[in-house]
Amino acid sequence: MPSSKLFDPYKLGPITLTNRAVMAPLTRNRALAGMVPNPLAVDYYGQRASAGLLVTEASQVSQQGQGYQDTPGIYSKEQIAVWRKVTDRVHERGGHIFIQLWHVGRISHTSLQPNGGAPVAPSAIKAKTKTFVNGTFADVSEPRALTLEEIPGIIEAFKRGAANAIEAGFDGVEIHGANGYLLDQFARDGSNKRTDAYGGSVENRARLMLEVSKEVAAVAGAERTGIRISPVTPANDVSDSNPQPLFDHIVDGLNALKLVYIHVIEGATGGPRDIAPFDYTSLRKRFKQTYMANNGYDTALADKILDSGAADLIAFGKPFISNPDLVERLKAGAPLNEWDKNTFYGGGAKGYTDYPTLGQSQAAE
């Protein structure tokens, strides 16, 4: 079998990854009361520690930042304590792990918000999408526009989340700036109709994402701070009339901050890679640190992109759900376990920690 760069070590800031395969953040909706991570997460992430880097499921930086039932947070002592067990297990197994910091903005429901309030957004525009609450899919609630006076509090919540993540033993943090959540809502002109310092021009709409990035990097260290962006995804009813100059500007700003990586969803999240024209090579050229590519990658495409120098790391999503030893399987050219969509969200160990490794499958034959 020809050698593949996917399995080469890679230096990411101060840490050396054993390979270039990254486990992408994957929402699993298994948190317990108080949005404390499920203790099963210790096994779940520990089983997948052979990935070059694990990025956790998105974890809200405040109660206001929550948009779906049973998603974990990173804002309470109880949450930090369980996340510490997760990071300890991953490190015991020789792995590295970042946590994804999340604020959903308008993709939420009043039943999840403090005192049953309206979700917050750049503008009071309801998204045409659903969330998962009280065991069922429901339309998201009507949001209210954040006031200028509230924006420092949003930035502060991300800063606190980053500090809590370092306390919990994470190797770094990934800011969620993608998929139609709060920072992406501010950036895109389909969801941001503000006329103040955070609306209108590309510079103003990009402001919150860049301010959050600057403050998180000041807490965690730029060399331990990454960010996820999705320039053309329509996820969660988000859109922009001209995404190229917007994301060129954003990436210029992220590059100036010297963040350790940008994690780019190329195309529609979990969908077609060619949904809209966009020049990802422009982002690659503008950003001098690590470029992580994501969306629909298999080993053949990963090899092609890594060999061409178009990316440094490749993120895999759903294959990691059903294959705890995905890296070993890809390296051996072995068959992959099929995933069970019915157990993606919610539940317990089934479809979470019970997928067999290649060795276990062979022993059972």
Backbone torsions as a table, in degrees:
resi	resn	phi	psi	omega
1	MET	NA	129.5	179.6
2	PRO	-62.6	149.7	-178.9
3	SER	-70.8	151.7	-178.4
4	SER	-125.8	135.3	178.0
5	LYS	-63.9	-19.7	-178.7
6	LEU	-57.4	-29.0	-175.3
7	PHE	-102.2	11.3	175.4
8	ASP	-83.3	147.7	173.8
9	PRO	-63.5	159.5	-179.1
10	TYR	-148.0	134.0	179.4
11	LYS	-90.5	116.2	179.3
12	LEU	-112.6	99.3	-175.9
13	GLY	57.3	-129.1	-175.8
14	PRO	-83.3	-2.9	-177.1
15	ILE	-113.4	150.2	177.5
16	THR	-108.5	116.4	179.0
17	LEU	-81.2	143.1	-178.6
18	THR	-75.5	-18.2	176.2
19	ASN	-157.9	177.5	-174.7
20	ARG	-102.2	11.9	178.1
21	ALA	-91.4	124.9	-177.9
22	VAL	-111.6	136.4	171.4
23	MET	-83.4	115.3	-178.4
24	ALA	-69.4	156.4	175.4
25	PRO	-63.1	133.2	-175.4
26	LEU	-136.6	111.3	-179.9
27	THR	-66.7	129.8	-177.0
28	ARG	-125.1	-8.1	172.5
29	ASN	51.9	52.8	179.2
30	ARG	-124.0	13.2	179.9
31	ALA	-66.8	157.4	-178.2
32	LEU	-100.4	-171.4	179.7
33	ALA	-53.3	142.2	-177.9
34	GLY	75.3	13.4	-179.4
35	MET	54.7	34.8	176.0
36	VAL	-81.7	133.4	178.9
37	PRO	-54.9	144.1	177.3
38	ASN	-66.8	134.4	177.9
39	PRO	-55.0	-23.7	176.3
40	LEU	-61.7	-21.9	179.4
41	ALA	-61.3	-26.4	178.4
42	VAL	-61.1	-46.8	177.9
43	ASP	-70.0	-43.0	-175.8
44	TYR	-57.1	-52.3	-179.8
45	TYR	-74.0	-35.8	177.6
46	GLY	-60.1	-39.1	179.3
47	GLN	-62.7	-26.7	-173.4
48	ARG	-104.6	17.0	-173.6
49	ALA	-68.8	-8.1	177.9
50	SER	-80.6	-7.4	169.6
51	ALA	-60.1	148.3	176.7
52	GLY	-57.8	-42.2	177.3
53	LEU	-145.1	135.7	171.1
54	LEU	-100.5	134.2	168.6
55	VAL	-114.5	124.0	-175.5
56	THR	-67.8	166.0	167.8
57	GLU	-53.5	149.7	178.4
58	ALA	-56.7	135.5	-176.0
59	SER	-130.0	121.6	-172.1
60	GLN	-69.7	144.4	-177.7
61	VAL	-87.2	-4.6	178.1
62	SER	-163.7	165.8	175.4
63	GLN	-61.0	-38.8	179.4
64	GLN	-59.9	-28.2	-177.5
65	GLY	-79.5	-2.4	-177.3
66	GLN	-84.8	139.2	-179.2
67	GLY	-126.8	-9.9	-176.9
68	TYR	-138.8	154.0	179.7
69	GLN	-68.5	147.9	170.1
70	ASP	61.5	34.7	171.5
71	THR	-100.5	140.7	-174.4
72	PRO	-75.8	157.0	176.5
73	GLY	-113.1	175.0	175.0
74	ILE	-139.2	44.1	-177.4
75	TYR	-126.0	-1.5	179.9
76	SER	-124.6	158.8	179.1
77	LYS	-61.1	-37.4	-179.0
78	GLU	-65.6	-39.6	178.0
79	GLN	-65.2	-45.8	-179.5
80	ILE	-57.4	-41.2	-176.2
81	ALA	-62.0	-41.1	179.4
82	VAL	-74.4	-40.1	177.1
83	TRP	-59.4	-33.1	178.3
84	ARG	-61.7	-37.5	178.2
85	LYS	-67.4	-35.2	177.4
86	VAL	-64.9	-50.4	-177.2
87	THR	-65.1	-36.8	177.8
88	ASP	-60.6	-44.6	-178.6
89	ARG	-64.4	-44.6	179.9
90	VAL	-62.3	-42.6	-179.7
91	HIS	-68.6	-36.8	175.8
92	GLU	-57.7	-32.1	-177.4
93	ARG	-94.7	11.9	174.0
94	GLY	81.3	14.5	-177.5
95	GLY	-98.2	175.5	175.9
96	HIS	-130.1	144.7	-173.1
97	ILE	-144.2	130.9	171.5
98	PHE	-108.6	153.7	172.8
99	ILE	-106.2	142.5	176.8
100	GLN	-92.3	123.7	-178.5
101	LEU	-92.7	130.7	-164.3
102	TRP	-134.3	136.7	162.8
103	HIS	-136.2	120.5	-172.4
104	VAL	-79.6	-16.9	-175.5
105	GLY	62.4	-124.1	-172.7
106	ARG	-78.4	-7.6	-178.4
107	ILE	-85.8	66.9	-175.8
108	SER	-150.7	-175.7	-175.4
109	HIS	-139.6	144.1	-177.7
110	THR	-55.1	-30.3	-177.7
111	SER	-66.4	-17.1	179.6
112	LEU	-99.2	-13.3	-171.9
113	GLN	-86.2	153.1	176.1
114	PRO	-54.4	127.1	178.6
115	ASN	57.4	26.3	177.4
116	GLY	66.1	23.6	-177.9
117	GLY	-73.0	174.0	177.6
118	ALA	-74.9	143.5	172.0
119	PRO	-60.8	158.8	-178.5
120	VAL	-104.7	155.5	-175.8
121	ALA	-156.1	168.5	173.3
122	PRO	-64.8	-38.0	179.3
123	SER	-137.4	155.5	-176.5
124	ALA	-79.5	65.3	179.8
125	ILE	-120.3	119.6	-178.4
126	LYS	-75.6	133.3	178.2
127	ALA	-77.7	141.4	175.7
128	LYS	-85.8	77.1	-179.6
129	THR	-159.7	174.1	-178.3
130	LYS	-118.4	160.0	170.9
131	THR	-124.9	175.7	-177.4
132	PHE	-114.1	108.9	-179.1
133	VAL	-139.8	147.6	177.1
134	ASN	51.5	37.9	174.2
135	GLY	77.9	11.2	-178.7
136	THR	-149.7	164.4	175.9
137	PHE	-85.1	133.2	-178.4
138	ALA	-138.8	153.1	175.5
139	ASP	-59.6	142.4	175.2
140	VAL	-65.4	156.3	-178.5
141	SER	-81.5	159.7	175.3
142	GLU	-63.1	126.8	-179.3
143	PRO	-91.0	170.3	170.4
144	ARG	-118.8	153.5	179.2
145	ALA	-76.5	134.0	173.7
146	LEU	-64.4	139.9	173.4
147	THR	-81.5	160.1	176.9
148	LEU	-57.2	-36.3	-177.4
149	GLU	-67.8	-22.0	-178.3
150	GLU	-85.5	-18.7	-172.5
151	ILE	-63.6	-39.6	175.4
152	PRO	-57.2	-31.9	177.9
153	GLY	-67.0	-34.5	176.2
154	ILE	-65.1	-46.5	179.9
155	ILE	-62.1	-41.3	179.6
156	GLU	-61.7	-38.7	179.5
157	ALA	-63.1	-41.2	176.7
158	PHE	-65.3	-40.9	178.3
159	LYS	-61.0	-45.1	179.1
160	ARG	-62.4	-41.7	178.1
161	GLY	-59.7	-40.9	179.2
162	ALA	-65.4	-43.6	179.0
163	ALA	-62.9	-41.5	178.7
164	ASN	-64.2	-37.1	-180.0
165	ALA	-63.6	-42.0	178.5
166	ILE	-65.9	-39.7	176.7
167	GLU	-61.6	-33.8	-179.0
168	ALA	-80.8	-0.2	174.6
169	GLY	91.3	10.7	178.3
170	PHE	-68.1	148.8	177.6
171	ASP	-75.6	-15.8	179.8
172	GLY	174.9	-175.0	-177.9
173	VAL	-132.3	149.7	171.5
174	GLU	-118.2	121.2	176.6
175	ILE	-77.6	132.4	178.7
176	HIS	-87.4	100.8	177.6
177	GLY	-111.4	23.4	-170.1
178	ALA	-123.2	-179.4	164.9
179	ASN	57.3	29.5	173.4
180	GLY	75.5	19.5	175.0
181	TYR	-91.7	-173.2	-162.0
182	LEU	-53.0	-50.5	-175.7
183	LEU	-65.7	-36.7	176.8
184	ASP	-68.8	-36.6	177.9
185	GLN	-61.6	-39.3	177.7
186	PHE	-67.9	-37.0	-175.4
187	ALA	-70.9	-34.6	-169.9
188	ARG	-93.2	138.6	-175.5
189	ASP	-76.6	-10.8	175.0
190	GLY	-72.0	-25.7	-177.4
191	SER	-115.1	-11.1	-178.6
192	ASN	-114.7	107.7	178.2
193	LYS	-114.6	22.4	-177.1
194	ARG	-66.5	157.0	177.2
195	THR	-119.9	11.5	179.8
196	ASP	-100.6	-156.5	-175.8
197	ALA	-68.4	-8.9	-179.2
198	TYR	-112.6	16.9	-179.7
199	GLY	-142.9	165.9	176.8
200	GLY	95.4	-97.0	-175.0
201	SER	-70.6	161.5	173.8
202	VAL	-53.9	-45.3	-178.3
203	GLU	-59.7	-42.6	-178.8
204	ASN	-70.0	-40.8	-178.7
205	ARG	-69.7	-30.5	178.7
206	ALA	-79.0	-13.2	-169.8
207	ARG	-55.7	-48.2	-174.9
208	LEU	-64.8	-43.7	179.3
209	MET	-59.3	-41.7	-178.8
210	LEU	-73.8	-35.6	177.0
211	GLU	-65.9	-43.9	177.3
212	VAL	-60.5	-44.8	-178.8
213	SER	-60.6	-42.4	-179.8
214	LYS	-62.6	-44.8	-176.4
215	GLU	-73.1	-37.7	176.7
216	VAL	-64.9	-42.7	179.1
217	ALA	-63.7	-32.3	178.2
218	ALA	-66.6	-29.2	-179.8
219	VAL	-86.5	-50.6	-173.5
220	ALA	-88.4	-19.7	-170.8
221	GLY	95.8	131.1	-179.7
222	ALA	-58.6	-32.1	-178.1
223	GLU	-73.5	-5.3	176.8
224	ARG	-123.0	17.6	-178.4
225	THR	-122.1	120.9	172.2
226	GLY	-115.7	174.5	177.3
227	ILE	-146.8	146.0	177.4
228	ARG	-107.3	131.3	177.2
229	ILE	-131.3	158.8	-177.5
230	SER	-144.8	80.7	-167.2
231	PRO	-55.4	-34.4	-175.4
232	VAL	-123.1	7.9	-179.0
233	THR	-64.7	141.0	173.0
234	PRO	-91.7	9.1	-175.3
235	ALA	-53.2	138.2	176.6
236	ASN	57.9	35.7	171.3
237	ASP	61.4	36.5	179.5
238	VAL	-104.3	146.2	-178.6
239	SER	-156.2	158.9	173.7
240	ASP	-142.3	141.4	-175.6
241	SER	-73.6	-21.3	-177.7
242	ASN	-153.5	76.7	-170.3
243	PRO	-69.7	-24.8	-174.5
244	GLN	-62.3	-54.7	179.2
245	PRO	-64.3	-31.1	178.3
246	LEU	-61.9	-52.4	-175.3
247	PHE	-78.7	-25.2	170.1
248	ASP	-60.7	-44.1	179.5
249	HIS	-65.1	-45.2	179.7
250	ILE	-58.8	-47.1	-177.2
251	VAL	-68.1	-34.0	172.5
252	ASP	-58.5	-42.7	179.5
253	GLY	-66.7	-40.2	179.0
254	LEU	-67.4	-37.9	177.8
255	ASN	-63.4	-41.2	179.3
256	ALA	-62.2	-31.1	178.7
257	LEU	-79.7	-10.4	179.4
258	LYS	61.2	35.6	173.8
259	LEU	-57.2	152.9	-173.1
260	VAL	-73.4	-30.1	175.9
261	TYR	-155.6	157.6	162.4
262	ILE	-112.8	135.8	-178.7
263	HIS	-110.7	107.7	-168.5
264	VAL	-108.5	119.0	171.9
265	ILE	-82.1	114.5	-176.0
266	GLU	-92.6	110.9	-177.4
267	GLY	94.1	-152.2	-179.0
268	ALA	-85.4	130.3	-178.4
269	THR	-52.9	119.0	179.7
270	GLY	67.0	15.2	-177.1
271	GLY	-136.4	-153.4	-175.4
272	PRO	-60.7	138.1	178.8
273	ARG	-76.4	-22.4	-174.3
274	ASP	-108.5	34.5	-174.4
275	ILE	-65.2	-29.5	-178.7
276	ALA	-153.1	149.1	179.1
277	PRO	-66.0	133.8	177.0
278	PHE	-162.2	138.8	-178.7
279	ASP	-97.9	93.5	179.5
280	TYR	-69.8	-25.4	178.6
281	THR	-63.5	-25.7	176.2
282	SER	-63.7	-42.1	178.8
283	LEU	-66.6	-42.3	-179.4
284	ARG	-58.8	-42.5	-178.6
285	LYS	-69.8	-35.9	-176.0
286	ARG	-75.6	-27.3	-173.7
287	PHE	-101.7	118.3	-172.3
288	LYS	-87.1	-12.0	179.4
289	GLN	-94.7	-147.2	-171.2
290	THR	-82.7	135.0	175.8
291	TYR	-108.5	118.9	176.9
292	MET	-105.7	124.0	-178.5
293	ALA	-101.7	145.5	-175.4
294	ASN	-147.2	142.2	166.6
295	ASN	124.2	103.9	172.5
296	GLY	71.5	27.0	-179.1
297	TYR	-83.2	137.6	165.4
298	ASP	-120.4	-177.9	-175.2
299	THR	-64.4	-35.9	-178.2
300	ALA	-63.6	-47.7	179.6
301	LEU	-68.3	-38.6	178.3
302	ALA	-59.7	-45.9	179.9
303	ASP	-61.4	-43.4	-178.6
304	LYS	-61.0	-46.8	-176.7
305	ILE	-70.3	-41.2	179.0
306	LEU	-67.1	-42.4	-179.3
307	ASP	-63.6	-34.4	-178.5
308	SER	-78.7	-12.0	-177.2
309	GLY	80.4	11.0	-178.7
310	ALA	-75.5	-16.2	177.1
311	ALA	-152.3	160.8	178.7
312	ASP	-105.7	-35.0	-178.9
313	LEU	-131.1	151.4	179.4
314	ILE	-123.2	125.2	179.3
315	ALA	-96.0	134.0	176.3
316	PHE	-116.5	137.8	-177.9
317	GLY	-103.7	-97.1	-172.6
318	LYS	-53.6	-34.6	177.6
319	PRO	-58.0	-28.0	178.2
320	PHE	-74.5	-24.6	177.4
321	ILE	-61.2	-48.2	-172.5
322	SER	-95.6	-3.9	-178.7
323	ASN	-133.7	88.9	-179.0
324	PRO	-59.0	-29.2	179.7
325	ASP	-105.0	41.8	-175.2
326	LEU	-54.2	-42.5	-177.3
327	VAL	-60.7	-45.9	-179.7
328	GLU	-63.1	-40.0	179.5
329	ARG	-65.4	-44.5	179.6
330	LEU	-63.3	-39.8	-178.9
331	LYS	-64.1	-38.1	-178.2
332	ALA	-85.9	-6.5	-174.8
333	GLY	66.0	27.7	-176.1
334	ALA	-84.1	157.5	177.0
335	PRO	-64.7	152.7	179.1
336	LEU	-100.6	147.6	170.5
337	ASN	-64.5	141.9	171.8
338	GLU	-76.0	145.3	176.6
339	TRP	-90.8	156.1	178.9
340	ASP	-108.9	105.3	-177.5
341	LYS	-59.5	-28.6	-176.7
342	ASN	-65.8	-18.6	-178.3
343	THR	-112.0	13.1	178.3
344	PHE	-61.4	-46.4	-169.9
345	TYR	-117.7	121.0	177.0
346	GLY	81.6	171.2	179.8
347	GLY	98.3	-162.2	-176.9
348	GLY	-120.1	-129.3	-174.6
349	ALA	-69.5	-31.7	-177.6
350	LYS	-60.7	126.4	-179.1
351	GLY	73.3	11.1	-178.0
352	TYR	-124.1	-62.7	-178.3
353	THR	-113.9	7.1	-173.7
354	ASP	-108.4	9.2	175.5
355	TYR	-71.8	133.2	-176.2
356	PRO	-77.9	149.9	169.4
357	THR	-77.0	169.5	178.8
358	LEU	-59.5	-42.9	179.3
359	GLY	-61.6	-40.9	179.1
360	GLN	-66.7	-39.0	179.9
361	SER	-64.8	-43.1	-178.5
362	GLN	-68.1	-36.3	179.8
363	ALA	-67.5	-27.6	-177.5
364	ALA	-82.4	-13.8	-176.0
365	GLU	-75.4	NA	NA
